[in-house]
Amino acid sequence: MRIITLASIRKFEKNLYLKEKAPATIQKYVSAVKAFADFLKGEEFTKESLIRYREYLVTVKKHRQLTLH
C-alpha cells in the first residue's frame, strides 16, 4: 500500500538535500507533496488519485495544464 506519510515526506526531503538540490527547489517539491497528501486525506496514492488531483488543480485551483508536471 502506498500512503504518503510525514515520515515519507521527510525521507523525500532528505533525499533531495543529499542530491544537493537548491533549498528553494526542496521547499517547492516538499510543499507540492504535502498538498497532494492533504488532498488524499490518508487515501492510497495511485495513478487514479494522481489523475483526480491534476483535475482538481485545473478545475478548482485554476492551475494551467502547462504548469503541472
C-alpha positions in Angstrom: 0.0 0.0 0.0 1.4 3.4 -0.9 0.3 6.1 1.5 2.1 9.4 1.9 3.1 9.8 5.5 5.0 12.5 7.3 7.9 10.1 7.6 7.9 9.5 3.8 7.9 13.3 3.2 10.8 13.8 5.5 12.7 10.9 3.7 11.9 12.6 0.4 13.2 15.9 1.7 16.4 14.4 3.0 16.9 12.6 -0.4 16.6 15.9 -2.2 19.1 17.5 0.2 21.6 14.6 -0.4 21.2 15.1 -4.1 22.3 18.8 -3.5 19.1 20.3 -4.7 18.7 24.0 -4.1 16.8 25.0 -0.9 14.1 26.7 -2.9 13.7 23.6 -5.0 13.4 21.4 -1.9 10.8 23.7 -0.4 8.8 23.7 -3.6 8.8 19.9 -4.1 8.1 19.2 -0.4 5.2 21.7 -0.5 3.8 20.1 -3.6 3.9 16.6 -2.0 2.3 17.9 1.2 -0.5 19.5 -0.8 -1.1 16.2 -2.6 -1.1 14.3 0.7 -3.6 16.7 2.1 -5.8 16.1 -1.0 -5.5 12.3 -0.5 -6.6 12.5 3.2 -4.9 9.2 4.0 -6.1 7.5 0.8 -3.6 5.3 -1.1 -1.5 7.0 -3.7 -2.5 5.5 -7.1 -2.4 6.6 -10.7 -6.1 7.3 -10.5 -5.7 9.5 -7.4 -3.0 11.4 -9.2 -5.3 12.0 -12.2 -8.0 13.2 -9.9 -5.6 15.6 -8.2 -4.5 17.0 -11.5 -8.1 17.6 -12.5 -8.7 19.2 -9.1 -5.8 21.6 -9.6 -7.1 22.6 -13.1 -10.8 22.9 -12.2 -10.8 24.1 -8.6 -7.4 25.7 -8.1 -7.4 27.1 -11.6 -3.8 25.9 -12.4 -2.9 25.9 -16.0 -2.2 22.5 -17.6 1.2 23.6 -18.7 2.4 24.2 -15.1 1.5 20.7 -14.0 4.4 18.2 -14.5 
